[in-house]
Amino acid sequence: MEEESKTAEYFENEKKTYERKTVYSGFGWFLFTFVGISAVPQKVEFYERETGKKVASFSDEETRKKYVGR
């Protein structure tokens, strides 16, 4: 699949085509909801807006840190 070789920045810059979703652990949601602290997500996923199909998922630490609290 061609999309798998693209970076998170590529998908972020193509907001008309792709939608970003961040996935947090239960503890991460607890920190954000009750304590107000932003946690690092477990992974960042990108979906096609038209079809809802997941086209990329990133779980490397560098990418995850860019999306804290988003």
Backbone as ProteinMPNN parsed JSONL, in Angstrom:
{"seq_chain_A": "MEEESKTAEYFENEKKTYERKTVYSGFGWFLFTFVGISAVPQKVEFYERETGKKVASFSDEETRKKYVGR", "coords_chain_A": {"N_chain_A": [[0.84, -1.185, 0.0], [0.602, 2.158, -0.863], [0.283, 4.374, 0.886], [1.412, 3.643, 3.341], [4.146, 4.173, 3.351], [4.368, 6.873, 3.671], [4.823, 9.833, 5.691], [3.673, 10.957, 8.975], [3.417, 13.694, 8.912], [2.823, 14.208, 6.247], [0.164, 13.214, 6.011], [-1.084, 14.871, 7.871], [-0.865, 17.356, 6.65], [-2.581, 17.049, 4.546], [-5.339, 17.605, 5.173], [-7.888, 17.848, 4.058], [-8.337, 15.461, 2.845], [-7.632, 13.413, 4.63], [-8.325, 12.249, 7.954], [-7.297, 12.659, 11.299], [-6.855, 10.557, 14.12], [-6.259, 10.123, 17.529], [-5.135, 7.619, 19.754], [-5.611, 6.761, 23.031], [-4.517, 5.354, 26.177], [-6.415, 3.855, 28.884], [-5.571, 4.991, 31.287], [-4.402, 7.307, 30.313], [-6.658, 8.687, 29.363], [-7.923, 9.067, 31.808], [-6.083, 10.807, 33.124], [-6.31, 13.066, 31.441], [-9.062, 13.696, 31.574], [-9.841, 13.907, 34.363], [-7.705, 15.04, 35.78], [-6.565, 16.884, 34.135], [-4.221, 16.768, 32.712], [-2.259, 16.369, 29.851], [-1.66, 13.429, 28.097], [0.706, 11.259, 26.435], [-0.267, 9.891, 23.391], [-1.109, 6.422, 22.592], [-1.031, 5.599, 19.975], [-1.163, 7.088, 16.683], [-3.549, 7.526, 14.261], [-4.56, 7.625, 10.823], [-7.281, 8.316, 8.709], [-9.175, 7.901, 5.677], [-11.266, 10.487, 4.642], [-13.58, 10.238, 3.01], [-14.179, 7.441, 2.796], [-13.676, 6.344, 5.278], [-11.746, 4.508, 5.745], [-8.882, 3.138, 7.325], [-5.708, 4.367, 6.716], [-3.137, 4.701, 7.603], [-1.027, 4.123, 10.438], [0.708, 5.179, 13.256], [3.068, 4.465, 15.714], [5.458, 5.092, 16.777], [7.711, 6.66, 19.063], [8.616, 9.311, 18.588], [6.733, 10.401, 16.738], [4.361, 10.09, 18.239], [4.796, 11.854, 20.381], [4.526, 14.313, 19.153], [1.818, 14.654, 18.998], [0.621, 15.057, 21.463], [-2.069, 15.693, 23.528], [-3.785, 16.361, 21.436]], "CA_chain_A": [[0.0, 0.0, 0.0], [1.42, 3.351, -1.039], [0.17, 5.278, 2.019], [2.203, 3.19, 4.482], [5.495, 4.722, 3.298], [4.295, 8.312, 3.893], [4.994, 10.235, 7.085], [2.524, 11.555, 9.646], [3.328, 15.081, 8.459], [2.125, 14.203, 4.965], [-1.267, 13.06, 6.25], [-1.533, 16.049, 8.601], [-0.955, 18.452, 5.685], [-3.669, 16.737, 3.614], [-6.509, 17.532, 6.05], [-9.123, 17.717, 3.283], [-8.448, 14.075, 2.418], [-7.428, 12.483, 5.739], [-8.699, 12.657, 9.305], [-6.413, 12.08, 12.308], [-7.411, 10.136, 15.401], [-5.245, 9.675, 18.473], [-5.624, 6.543, 20.614], [-5.019, 6.864, 24.367], [-4.795, 4.278, 27.13], [-7.403, 4.223, 29.898], [-4.907, 5.898, 32.224], [-4.24, 8.576, 29.603], [-7.959, 9.366, 29.406], [-8.137, 9.484, 33.199], [-5.276, 12.008, 33.361], [-6.853, 14.184, 30.677], [-10.422, 14.013, 32.004], [-10.011, 14.263, 35.768], [-6.573, 15.787, 36.314], [-6.266, 17.963, 33.2], [-2.867, 16.599, 32.181], [-2.234, 15.724, 28.543], [-0.805, 12.247, 28.029], [1.183, 10.875, 25.105], [-1.145, 8.83, 22.866], [-0.491, 5.131, 22.287], [-0.77, 5.614, 18.538], [-1.83, 8.106, 15.882], [-4.075, 6.871, 13.07], [-5.124, 8.498, 9.798], [-8.366, 7.692, 7.962], [-9.698, 8.64, 4.534], [-12.52, 11.14, 5.019], [-14.712, 9.747, 2.221], [-14.509, 6.035, 3.014], [-13.47, 5.948, 6.663], [-10.735, 3.446, 5.76], [-7.603, 3.494, 7.943], [-4.64, 4.3, 5.716], [-1.823, 4.699, 8.248], [-0.994, 4.117, 11.898], [2.061, 5.437, 13.724], [3.202, 4.252, 17.152], [6.82, 5.419, 17.202], [7.716, 7.661, 20.126], [8.789, 10.659, 18.028], [5.453, 10.833, 16.192], [3.372, 10.184, 19.316], [5.044, 13.062, 21.181], [4.04, 15.474, 18.408], [0.365, 14.724, 19.071], [0.175, 15.103, 22.86], [-3.19, 16.596, 23.775], [-4.524, 16.744, 20.226]], "C_chain_A": [[0.881, 1.243, 0.0], [1.416, 4.247, 0.201], [1.088, 4.904, 3.174], [3.608, 3.788, 4.497], [5.518, 6.229, 3.567], [4.386, 8.623, 5.382], [3.709, 10.818, 7.65], [2.328, 12.993, 9.183], [2.598, 15.179, 7.118], [0.616, 14.149, 5.188], [-1.843, 14.276, 6.955], [-1.716, 17.235, 7.64], [-2.072, 18.255, 4.661], [-4.991, 16.608, 4.377], [-7.828, 17.397, 5.298], [-9.391, 16.258, 2.912], [-8.42, 13.099, 3.589], [-7.832, 13.095, 7.072], [-7.798, 11.929, 10.3], [-7.202, 11.707, 13.549], [-6.263, 9.665, 16.283], [-5.881, 8.664, 19.417], [-4.863, 6.612, 21.933], [-5.36, 5.638, 25.202], [-5.876, 4.755, 28.098], [-6.816, 5.203, 30.898], [-4.708, 7.278, 31.598], [-5.527, 9.373, 29.594], [-8.268, 9.86, 30.811], [-7.375, 10.773, 33.494], [-5.873, 13.236, 32.676], [-8.205, 14.64, 31.235], [-10.494, 14.56, 33.422], [-8.894, 15.139, 36.338], [-6.212, 16.969, 35.412], [-4.868, 17.918, 32.624], [-2.963, 15.875, 30.836], [-1.23, 14.58, 28.548], [-0.348, 12.022, 26.593], [0.269, 9.761, 24.597], [-0.375, 7.541, 22.615], [-0.159, 5.025, 20.814], [-1.583, 6.725, 17.888], [-2.25, 7.432, 14.581], [-4.655, 7.908, 12.117], [-6.115, 7.699, 8.967], [-8.731, 8.545, 6.766], [-11.037, 9.226, 4.945], [-13.724, 10.544, 4.288], [-15.142, 8.341, 2.6], [-14.409, 5.594, 4.463], [-12.424, 4.854, 6.825], [-9.447, 3.952, 6.407], [-6.493, 3.308, 6.919], [-3.251, 4.28, 6.333], [-1.986, 4.727, 9.757], [0.461, 4.255, 12.326], [2.11, 5.243, 15.232], [4.626, 4.535, 17.645], [6.787, 6.622, 18.15], [7.808, 9.095, 19.593], [7.459, 11.222, 17.492], [4.425, 11.02, 17.291], [3.553, 11.456, 20.142], [4.572, 14.33, 20.483], [2.538, 15.69, 18.587], [-0.177, 14.659, 20.493], [-0.95, 16.117, 22.981], [-3.963, 17.026, 22.548], [-5.643, 15.785, 19.957]], "O_chain_A": [[1.812, 1.344, 0.799], [2.45, 4.826, 0.536], [1.506, 5.786, 3.923], [4.207, 3.9, 5.566], [6.599, 6.807, 3.682], [4.067, 7.784, 6.225], [2.776, 11.132, 6.912], [1.194, 13.459, 9.073], [1.844, 16.124, 6.884], [-0.126, 14.948, 4.618], [-2.972, 14.677, 6.672], [-2.638, 18.031, 7.815], [-2.462, 19.205, 3.983], [-5.687, 15.603, 4.237], [-8.796, 16.878, 5.853], [-10.538, 15.869, 2.692], [-9.099, 12.073, 3.558], [-7.698, 14.3, 7.288], [-7.561, 10.728, 10.166], [-8.096, 12.436, 13.979], [-5.402, 8.903, 15.843], [-7.028, 8.83, 19.833], [-3.635, 6.532, 21.959], [-6.365, 4.969, 24.963], [-6.21, 5.94, 28.12], [-7.491, 6.145, 31.314], [-4.833, 8.297, 32.278], [-5.512, 10.588, 29.791], [-8.813, 10.951, 30.983], [-7.938, 11.72, 34.044], [-5.933, 14.316, 33.265], [-8.456, 15.839, 31.351], [-11.145, 15.578, 33.657], [-9.122, 15.897, 37.281], [-5.62, 17.944, 35.874], [-4.377, 18.919, 32.103], [-3.675, 14.879, 30.713], [-0.082, 14.754, 28.958], [-0.951, 12.539, 25.651], [0.052, 8.78, 25.308], [0.845, 7.553, 22.446], [0.858, 4.443, 20.435], [-2.55, 7.231, 18.457], [-1.426, 6.843, 13.882], [-5.177, 8.938, 12.545], [-5.844, 6.567, 8.568], [-8.617, 9.769, 6.816], [-11.86, 8.529, 5.538], [-14.781, 10.365, 4.892], [-16.337, 8.069, 2.716], [-14.993, 4.579, 4.843], [-12.237, 4.331, 7.924], [-8.97, 5.042, 6.091], [-6.35, 2.238, 6.328], [-2.286, 3.89, 5.675], [-2.952, 5.279, 10.285], [1.336, 3.545, 11.83], [1.281, 5.797, 15.954], [4.956, 4.25, 18.796], [5.923, 7.492, 18.033], [7.138, 9.99, 20.109], [7.11, 12.372, 17.759], [3.688, 12.006, 17.283], [2.569, 12.068, 20.558], [4.252, 15.317, 21.145], [2.039, 16.791, 18.352], [-1.318, 14.247, 20.701], [-0.798, 17.271, 22.58], [-4.734, 17.983, 22.621], [-6.374, 15.948, 18.98]]}, "name": "protein", "num_of_chains": 1, "seq": "MEEESKTAEYFENEKKTYERKTVYSGFGWFLFTFVGISAVPQKVEFYERETGKKVASFSDEETRKKYVGR"}
